Every structure is written in structure tokens, then in C-alpha cells.
Amino acid sequence: HGERRGGTIGVWFAFDDVDDWNGPLMIVRGSHKQRLNFSAWRQNRRHMRQAEHIHVQPGDVVIWGESTLHGGARIADWNRKRRSFITWYRDTVHLMKADAYR
């Protein structure tokens, strides 16, 4: 969600079924090309209407680039779980190059 771009991906490992009832991941396809930051997306409802809900089953993996606008949908059934593991991977070579230009 930060302003610095390049070399990072998010990865979501699903442990439960996730659908519209237990708050799926939302992404805006093509948003990585618009170079919008996360705070701008949250303030602009137009982007929220474009978001696609990602439904998954246990064992599914979702990967997205750092510039892809994403978030979690509202949870409609609080009795349902949405267990998952989310991590970020960053290209350390890209980090070293960015630090060299500071």
C-alpha cells in the first residue's frame, strides 16, 4: 500500500472456503497500470465499484503485484471463518538499487 513501487508481490494462501459471505479479497484489475495509491482508492468509491471479489477454496493461492489496488470485502456472516496466511515477497536487488539512489 506504500508509495515506493517495484519488486514486491503479495501472496494469499487460503485455508478456508471464502465467498461473499465471509469477506473475500477484492482486487481492481488493471489498477497496477493506473499507479494509484491505496489511500486514494479508499477515498474514491468509483474504484470500489470496480473491485472484483476473489472466491477461493482451501489450498488456493492468490498472487498480486504491489500496485494492484486490493482489500477485504465486508463480512456478512461472522460465524464463518476466513483463515489464511498472507505474506509479501520483495526483490532485494531492487531494494539495494533504490537505497543506492537516496
N, C-alpha and C positions, 0 to 999 in steps of 0.2 A: 504494500500500500504506500510505499515511500516514493519520493521524488527521484532518487537515483535509479537509473534504468540499466539493465543489461546483466546477463549472466545468472539469473535466478529463476527457478521454477518451483511451483507449489505442487505437492503430491498428497492426495487424499486416499487413504486405504479404508474401505468400508468394512465394518464388522457386522452391521445390521442392514436389513432392507430399509431403504429410505425412499419415501414418496412424498406427495404433497401434504400428508397428514403429520409427518414428523420433521418438517423443516429441511427440505433439500438444499443442496448447494445451488446457487444461482450464478450464472455467468452471462455476460453480454458478448455474443460472438462478434468478432471483428473489432472489439474495443481496444485491443492492443495497437491497432493502427491509428486510433484517434489520439493516443497519448494523453488521455485524461487522467487526472489523479483521483484517488479514492474519495477524498473529501468533496471534490466537485461532483462526483457521481451521487453521493449521498444527498447532496443538496438539490439535485436536479431529478425530479420524478420522471422525466422523459426517459432517462436511462433505465430506471427501474421497470418501466413498462416493456422494455426491450429484453429484459433478462429471461433466460431460459432456465427452467428448473431441471436439474440433473438427478434422475432417479437411478439408484444403484442397488445392487444385491451384494450380500456378503462375498468378499473376495475381489470385488471390482476395484479398480484403481483409476482415479481421475488425475490428469496432469494438466496444469495450465501455466502459461507464462506470467511473469510478474506484472506486466502491463495490462493483463486481462482484468477487466472490472468483474468482481465477484463478491459474493456474500452469502449469508444464510437466509432462507425464507422463514416466514413465521411458522411456529409450531402450532398446529391445530389440535393435536391430541397429545397432551402432556403425559399420558400413560404409556406412550410409545418411546422406545429408546432410539438413539441415533449414535451408537458407539462407532468411533473411527479413530484413526491415527493420521494426523496431518503434520507434514514436515516440509521444510524448504531446503533446496539444494542450490548452492551458489558456486559459480565458476571462480575459483581462487585466482586464476591467471587474470581474469577481468578485474578482480579486486586490486591486485598488485598494480596493474596498469593505471587504474583510477587513482590510487594513492600516489603514484609517481607524478601525477599532474597537479597535485594540490599545491 
